């Protein structure tokens, strides 16, 4: 639960600006926890890219999976990209 709350805070902060450097380990850990909680595979985070607007992040896992996590009023939705 703490990781989900941390992801919410990080999504809120990341919507204001995007860092040019690699995403923080906290954002990676929280993103991985949300993806796995929704039943998807994500053993290793390759990259996490916060979006400028909309409170979402793109997550790349295991060198093959691409997910987008969106905040819908405190409820996180994971979209799978094929």
C-alpha positions in Angstrom: 0.0 0.0 0.0 2.9 2.4 0.8 4.2 1.9 -2.7 0.9 2.7 -4.3 0.7 5.9 -2.3 4.3 6.7 -3.2 3.4 6.2 -6.9 0.5 8.7 -6.5 2.8 11.3 -5.1 5.5 10.7 -7.7 2.9 10.8 -10.5 1.7 14.1 -9.2 5.2 15.5 -9.0 6.2 14.1 -12.4 3.2 15.7 -14.2 4.7 19.1 -13.4 8.1 18.3 -15.1 10.0 15.5 -16.6 13.6 14.9 -15.5 16.1 14.4 -18.3 18.0 11.9 -16.1 16.9 8.3 -15.3 13.8 7.9 -13.1 14.3 7.5 -9.4 14.5 4.1 -7.8 11.4 4.9 -5.8 9.4 5.5 -8.9 10.7 2.3 -10.5 9.8 0.3 -7.4 6.3 1.8 -7.1 5.6 1.3 -10.8 6.7 -2.3 -10.6 4.5 -2.9 -7.6 1.4 -1.5 -9.3 2.0 -3.5 -12.5 2.5 -6.8 -10.5 -0.5 -6.0 -8.3 -2.6 -5.9 -11.4 -1.4 -9.3 -12.4 1.1 -8.4 -15.1 4.7 -9.6 -15.5 7.5 -7.2 -14.6 10.6 -8.7 -13.1 13.1 -6.0 -14.1 12.4 -2.4 -14.8 14.3 -1.2 -17.9 13.0 2.4 -17.8 10.3 4.6 -16.4 9.3 7.8 -18.3 6.9 10.2 -16.5 4.6 12.2 -18.8 4.4 15.9 -18.9 0.7 16.0 -18.4 -2.0 13.6 -17.3 -0.4 12.0 -14.3 0.9 8.9 -16.1 4.1 7.1 -16.6 5.4 4.7 -19.3 7.1 1.7 -17.9 9.4 -0.7 -19.8 10.0 -4.1 -18.2 12.0 -7.3 -18.9 13.3 -5.9 -22.3 9.9 -6.7 -23.9 6.9 -5.3 -22.0 5.6 -1.7 -22.3 3.0 -0.5 -19.8 1.4 2.9 -19.1 0.1 3.5 -15.6 -2.6 6.2 -15.3 -4.0 7.8 -12.2 -7.8 7.9 -12.4 -8.8 9.7 -9.3 -6.5 7.7 -7.0 -7.3 4.4 -8.8 -4.4 3.2 -11.0 -5.0 1.7 -14.4 -2.4 -0.3 -16.2 -2.5 -0.3 -19.9 -0.6 -2.9 -21.9 1.0 -1.9 -25.2 1.6 -4.6 -27.8 
